[in-house]
């Protein structure tokens, strides 16, 4: 029985290979026919390997799984961004780009071995039920929540269905059960806030199908304030990208004319130039764009376009450097093939592939503590602010160990705060402790002062 199955698989593979390459070779020149023949011979070797594994390997294998892994290995060998997407991964990608999903409405991460809530999404079942940031999810419908993806899959489900989430909360002795009804959850990619009269801040976390509309609404709110907008901070930090067309449209909101982006691929259909169409709203206020190593792809397109047109000052650290364009094709089994089809270039024909966008002003992120903020506002430098300053007393070994533990806890806390800042609610108070935002605001204020100086 096993032998018949193996022969059937091999015969099926050889028939497919023969038909495909006979079709490719027909009507083409000798070089292409020779290439096809060479590839045909290699694929026969592939078929032989599958037969040997099925017949001789120590454990029984799943032929479909073998072929899928072979395809995955083939695609991943091309570049880091091409991949075969299994059904669940493909569904996650579609959710990210559509801008909505069905679930309870929370952002989560792993912290100290627990699935931890970063922030509930406003006006969702989790938010209305009272789930809070820093809550630790230990069970979903009575099943242990130990893995992040598994927890996500358990909490998602059809609209209107019930799910029970069990959490641990600091200061509460017993676990809390929340019975929630799943609903459609919008993924908000844009949030805005007024830092002070005349100065706005927009956080753009990713590029989904609704991002441009969200950006227009955010800008309208800031521009319709009683005091005209004197300056804008656009935060693209940790924005991993998303839809190409949305990044072009977002850049177009701030540019009147000229090139936004060009993409160049091996095929002519994948070689295009995208130009600004001009916005109906005049936006001539100064801008500072924040980037870091987590700013990739679509966010680099926006930053690069605004930098090349000298429309915005770029502040932060060098971006990720993903200068390639991918398309996703749906395969017959419902999985997806993500394939790199082109490289993209900024308006000045800069390729940022593996280079990134270099900021005009390099500044690392450092969270200001309340004492530092008070010193900054006071404008006075203290002894402890100096590099390599002496401590009050020589540290003992125990004190050093305690400080190492405290440092680790502090770093974990900083990572959590950064995640909360990136996808949680926006508050002016929280942004005051972000040194990059503080510097950007100082620069916008300075520009306004200099502009109004009379000679």
Rosetta blueprint (number, residue, H / E / L):
1 X L
2 X H
3 X H
4 X H
5 X H
6 X H
7 X H
8 X H
9 X H
10 X H
11 X H
12 X H
13 X H
14 X H
15 X H
16 X H
17 X H
18 X H
19 X H
20 X H
21 X H
22 X H
23 X H
24 X H
25 X H
26 X L
27 X L
28 X L
29 X L
30 X H
31 X H
32 X H
33 X H
34 X H
35 X H
36 X H
37 X H
38 X H
39 X H
40 X H
41 X H
42 X H
43 X H
44 X H
45 X H
46 X H
47 X H
48 X H
49 X H
50 X H
51 X H
52 X H
53 X H
54 X H
55 X H
56 X H
57 X L
58 X L
59 X L
60 X L
61 X L
62 X L
63 X H
64 X H
65 X H
66 X H
67 X H
68 X H
69 X H
70 X H
71 X H
72 X H
73 X H
74 X H
75 X H
76 X H
77 X L
78 X L
79 X L
80 X L
81 X L
82 X L
83 X E
84 X E
85 X E
86 X L
87 X H
88 X H
89 X H
90 X H
91 X H
92 X H
93 X H
94 X H
95 X H
96 X H
97 X H
98 X H
99 X L
100 X E
101 X E
102 X E
103 X E
104 X L
105 X L
106 X E
107 X E
108 X E
109 X E
110 X E
111 X E
112 X L
113 X L
114 X E
115 X E
116 X E
117 X E
118 X E
119 X E
120 X E
121 X L
122 X L
123 X L
124 X L
125 X H
126 X H
127 X H
128 X H
129 X H
130 X L
131 X L
132 X L
133 X L
134 X L
135 X L
136 X E
137 X E
138 X E
139 X E
140 X E
141 X L
142 X L
143 X E
144 X E
145 X L
146 X L
147 X L
148 X H
149 X H
150 X H
151 X H
152 X H
153 X H
154 X H
155 X H
156 X L
157 X L
158 X L
159 X L
160 X L
161 X L
162 X E
163 X E
164 X E
165 X E
166 X E
167 X E
168 X E
169 X L
170 X L
171 X L
172 X L
173 X L
174 X L
175 X L
176 X E
177 X E
178 X E
179 X E
180 X E
181 X E
182 X L
183 X E
184 X E
185 X E
186 X E
187 X L
188 X L
189 X L
190 X E
191 X E
192 X E
193 X E
194 X E
195 X E
196 X E
197 X L
198 X L
199 X E
200 X E
201 X E
202 X E
203 X E
204 X E
205 X L
206 X L
207 X E
208 X L
209 X L
210 X L
211 X H
212 X H
213 X H
214 X H
215 X H
216 X H
217 X H
218 X H
219 X H
220 X H
221 X H
222 X H
223 X H
224 X L
225 X L
226 X L
227 X L
228 X L
229 X L
230 X L
231 X E
232 X E
233 X E
234 X E
235 X E
236 X L
237 X L
238 X L
239 X L
240 X L
241 X L
242 X E
243 X L
244 X H
245 X H
246 X H
247 X H
248 X H
249 X H
250 X H
251 X H
252 X H
253 X L
254 X L
255 X L
256 X L
257 X L
258 X L
259 X E
260 X E
261 X E
262 X E
263 X E
264 X E
265 X L
266 X L
267 X L
268 X H
269 X H
270 X H
271 X L
272 X E
273 X E
274 X E
275 X E
276 X L
277 X L
278 X L
279 X L
280 X L
281 X L
282 X L
283 X L
284 X L
285 X L
286 X E
287 X E
288 X E
289 X E
290 X E
291 X E
292 X L
293 X L
294 X L
295 X L
296 X L
297 X L
298 X H
299 X H
300 X H
301 X H
302 X H
303 X H
304 X H
305 X H
306 X H
307 X H
308 X H
309 X L
310 X L
311 X L
312 X L
313 X E
314 X E
315 X E
316 X E
317 X L
318 X L
319 X L
320 X L
321 X L
322 X L
323 X L
324 X E
325 X E
326 X E
327 X E
328 X E
329 X E
330 X E
331 X L
332 X L
333 X L
334 X L
335 X L
336 X E
337 X E
338 X E
339 X E
340 X E
341 X E
342 X E
343 X E
344 X E
345 X E
346 X L
347 X L
348 X L
349 X L
350 X L
351 X E
352 X L
353 X L
354 X L
355 X L
356 X L
357 X L
358 X L
359 X L
360 X L
361 X E
362 X E
363 X L
364 X L
365 X L
366 X L
367 X E
368 X L
369 X L
370 X H
371 X H
372 X H
373 X H
374 X H
375 X H
376 X H
377 X H
378 X H
379 X L
380 X L
381 X L
382 X L
383 X H
384 X H
385 X H
386 X L
387 X L
388 X L
389 X L
390 X L
391 X L
392 X L
393 X L
394 X L
395 X L
396 X L
397 X H
398 X H
399 X H
400 X H
401 X H
402 X H
403 X H
404 X H
405 X H
406 X H
407 X H
408 X H
409 X H
410 X H
411 X H
412 X H
413 X H
414 X H
415 X H
416 X H
417 X H
418 X H
419 X H
420 X H
421 X H
422 X H
423 X H
424 X L
425 X L
426 X L
427 X L
428 X H
429 X H
430 X H
431 X H
432 X L
433 X L
434 X E
435 X H
436 X H
437 X H
438 X H
439 X H
440 X H
441 X H
442 X H
443 X H
444 X H
445 X H
446 X H
447 X H
448 X H
449 X H
450 X H
451 X H
452 X H
453 X L
454 X L
455 X L
